Amino acid sequence: MRLGDGGHRIASRADFAGWIVEQSLSELAEPFTFVVGMDRALRLAPRRSEHVACAGGDMVLSAGEISFMSEAGRWAVSEVSNQSTGYCPDVTSWAEVAPALDAAELRRPSGFTHEVVFRRCPDCQEHNVVRDDDFVCVFCGSDLPAAWNVDPTRHCFSDHALSQMTSAASVTVPR
């Protein structure tokens, strides 16, 4: 998937039904990349896709990884997380994911099945994944804020990661 293509837009049960039948068994065995766009619609792409590419380079309300299973003849979300180092969404972004899944009439959990806590260091500006409630920057040792503070207008890639991604994929990522 190239930046600008965007993921497959899912705004209804029919959209999901049309998309899911196109997925191979090997793709269904892995989680998919998802974003909830500014239009509040779910977009899905293969796991190997970057979230920024799935969103077509646009800002999002949430992003992460999602898995599906068929139960009693209906599709359901088996796992869903906010794991996206491209957007670093807050765990509170579930409030945007739930209605997008409801619009597709997918059974779903009551929240992220795996929550990732992202924080930007106020001193060195690096993005961190907080583990075990240890709000300390892994890059410079400074304390990280308790409240989510990632700038939603910027992607969370470091300049090094951006250069690697753009070289490997021959795409331009907006800054």
HUVEN-V437023 format. One record per backbone hydrogen bond with DSSP energy under -0.5 kcal/mol. NH is the residue of the N-H (numbers start at 1). CO is the residue of the C=O. If there is no record, write none. Layout:
<<NH CO> <NH CO>>
This chain:
<<5 2> <6 2> <6 53> <7 54> <8 44> <10 42> <11 9> <16 12> <17 13> <18 14> <19 15> <20 16> <21 17> <22 19> <23 20> <28 24> <29 25> <30 27> <32 66> <33 45> <34 64> <35 43> <36 62> <37 35> <37 41> <38 59> <40 37> <42 10> <43 35> <44 8> <45 33> <49 46> <54 50> <55 51> <56 53> <57 52> <58 55> <61 36> <62 36> <64 34> <65 81> <66 32> <67 79> <69 76> <71 69> <71 74> <74 71> <76 69> <77 107> <78 67> <78 76> <79 67> <81 65> <82 114> <84 82> <88 84> <93 90> <94 91> <95 92> <96 93> <97 93> <98 94> <100 96> <101 97> <102 98> <103 99> <104 100> <105 102> <106 101> <107 75> <113 80> <114 80> <117 130> <118 116> <119 128> <121 126> <125 121> <128 119> <130 117> <130 128> <131 129> <134 131> <135 133> <136 134> <137 142> <141 137> <144 135> <152 150> <154 151> <156 86> <162 158> <163 159> <164 160> <165 161> <166 162> <167 163> <168 164> <169 165> <170 166> <171 166> <173 171> <174 172>>
